[in-house]
């Protein structure tokens, strides 16, 4: 932990720690979300994203190693809150169709948070000349955006209609 963030590089390090914590929290929550999903396409999508999340963690670890930055020891409070909201939603008494729609809504909130975080971190990396880190962060950003698009399409074209 820094005594005081004085540079953009210090802030970049904090952003990486926050993303690392967020992804590690998420990788534990996704199997529970997949188990709650009744629709096969939704469940398979959540399970696929759990595998991608492992890759996101590995990329962050690669960046941390290259920068000689210890990523552990920080807790992302935002992800903690998003996961808590998701758990609360999963405890509701809902029809299968409505629960699937609720899972998509919770998942998209998480994806939007991650998209914001990775976009910011990638910009910082580019600005600071961390070319390899920027490339890895952009790769993860694209995967997060694709996941959000798939969730959105599934909701709009199928799940939400079933929940009506």
C-alpha positions in Angstrom: 0.0 0.0 0.0 1.2 3.5 -0.8 1.5 6.1 1.9 0.3 8.6 -0.6 -0.4 8.3 -4.3 1.8 10.9 -5.9 1.8 9.9 -9.5 -0.3 8.4 -12.2 1.9 5.4 -11.9 0.9 5.0 -8.3 -2.8 5.3 -9.3 -2.3 2.8 -12.0 -0.9 0.3 -9.4 -3.9 0.9 -7.3 -6.2 0.3 -10.2 -4.5 -3.0 -11.0 -4.9 -4.1 -7.3 -8.5 -3.2 -7.4 -9.1 -5.2 -10.6 -7.2 -8.1 -9.2 -9.3 -8.2 -6.1 -12.5 -7.8 -8.2 -11.7 -10.7 -10.5 -10.7 -12.9 -7.6 -14.0 -12.2 -5.9 -15.9 -12.7 -9.1 -14.3 -16.1 -9.9 -15.7 -17.4 -6.6 -19.2 -16.0 -7.2 -19.7 -17.1 -10.8 -20.2 -20.8 -10.0 -23.0 -19.9 -7.6 -24.6 -17.7 -10.2 -24.3 -20.4 -12.9 -26.0 -22.9 -10.5 -29.0 -20.5 -10.1 -29.4 -20.1 -13.9 -32.2 -22.2 -15.3 -31.7 -21.4 -18.9 -29.0 -23.5 -20.5 -27.6 -20.7 -22.6 -27.3 -18.4 -19.6 -25.7 -21.0 -17.4 -23.2 -22.0 -20.1 -22.4 -18.3 -20.7 -21.8 -17.7 -17.0 -19.6 -20.9 -16.8 -17.7 -19.7 -19.9 -17.1 -16.3 -18.3 -15.8 -18.0 -15.2 -13.1 -19.6 -17.3 -12.3 -16.2 -19.0 -12.1 -14.7 -15.5 -9.3 -17.1 -14.6 -7.5 -15.8 -17.7 -8.1 -12.2 -16.6 -6.5 -13.0 -13.3 -3.5 -14.6 -15.0 -3.1 -11.5 -17.2 -3.2 -9.2 -14.2 -0.6 -11.4 -12.4 1.6 -11.2 -15.6 1.4 -7.4 -15.4 2.1 -7.3 -11.7 5.1 -9.5 -12.1 6.5 -7.4 -15.0 6.0 -4.3 -12.9 7.3 -5.9 -9.7 3.9 -5.0 -8.1 2.2 -7.1 -5.4 -1.4 -7.2 -6.4 -2.9 -9.0 -3.3 -3.8 -7.4 0.0 -6.4 -5.0 -1.4 -10.2 -5.5 -1.3 -12.4 -4.1 -4.1 -15.4 -2.8 -2.1 -17.4 -2.1 -5.3 -17.2 -5.7 -6.4 -18.0 -6.8 -2.9 -21.1 -4.8 -3.1 -22.1 -5.9 -6.5 -21.7 -9.6 -5.5 -23.7 -9.0 -2.3 -26.5 -7.5 -4.4 -26.4 -10.5 -6.7 -26.6 -12.9 -3.7 -29.6 -10.9 -2.3 -31.3 -11.2 -5.7 -30.6 -14.9 -5.8 -32.3 -15.4 -2.5 -35.6 -13.8 -3.8 -38.6 -16.0 -4.4 -38.9 -15.7 -8.2 -40.0 -17.8 -11.1 -37.2 -19.4 -13.1 -37.7 -17.0 -15.9 -37.6 -13.9 -13.7 -34.6 -15.2 -11.8 -32.7 -15.7 -15.1 -33.6 -12.1 -16.1 -32.4 -10.9 -12.6 -29.1 -12.9 -13.0 -28.5 -11.1 -16.3 -29.2 -7.7 -14.7 -26.7 -8.5 -11.9 -24.2 -9.8 -14.3 -24.4 -6.7 -16.5 -23.8 -4.5 -13.5 -20.7 -6.4 -12.8 -19.6 -6.3 -16.4 -20.1 -2.5 -16.6 -17.9 -2.1 -13.5 -15.2 -4.2 -15.0 -15.4 -2.5 -18.4 -14.9 0.9 -16.7 -12.0 -0.4 -14.7 -10.2 -2.1 -17.5 -10.8 0.9 -19.8 -9.3 3.3 -17.3 -6.3 1.0 -16.5 -5.6 0.4 -20.2 -5.5 4.2 -20.7 -3.2 4.7 -17.8 -0.9 1.9 -19.0 -0.8 3.5 -22.5 -0.1 7.0 -21.1 2.7 5.6 -18.9 4.3 3.7 -21.7 3.5 0.2 -20.3 2.8 -1.1 -23.8 2.6 -4.8 -22.9 0.3 -4.1 -19.9 -1.9 -1.9 -22.1 -2.3 -4.7 -24.6 -3.2 -7.2 -22.0 -5.7 -4.9 -20.4 -7.3 -4.1 -23.8 -7.6 -7.8 -24.5 -9.5 -8.3 -21.2 -11.5 -5.1 -21.9 -12.7 -6.6 -25.2 -13.7 -9.9 -23.6 -15.7 -8.0 -20.9 -17.4 -6.0 -23.6 -18.2 -9.1 -25.6 -19.7 -10.8 -22.5 -21.8 -7.7 -21.9 -23.1 -7.8 -25.5 -23.9 -11.5 -25.2 -25.8 -10.9 -22.0 -27.7 -8.0 -23.5 -28.6 -10.0 -26.6 -29.8 -13.0 -24.5 -31.9 -10.7 -22.3 -33.5 -8.7 -25.1 -34.0 -11.5 -27.6 -35.1 -14.3 -25.3 -35.0 -14.2 -21.5 -36.9 -11.0 -20.8 -39.7 -12.1 -23.1 -40.0 -15.4 -21.2 -40.1 -13.4 -17.9 -43.1 -11.4 -18.9 
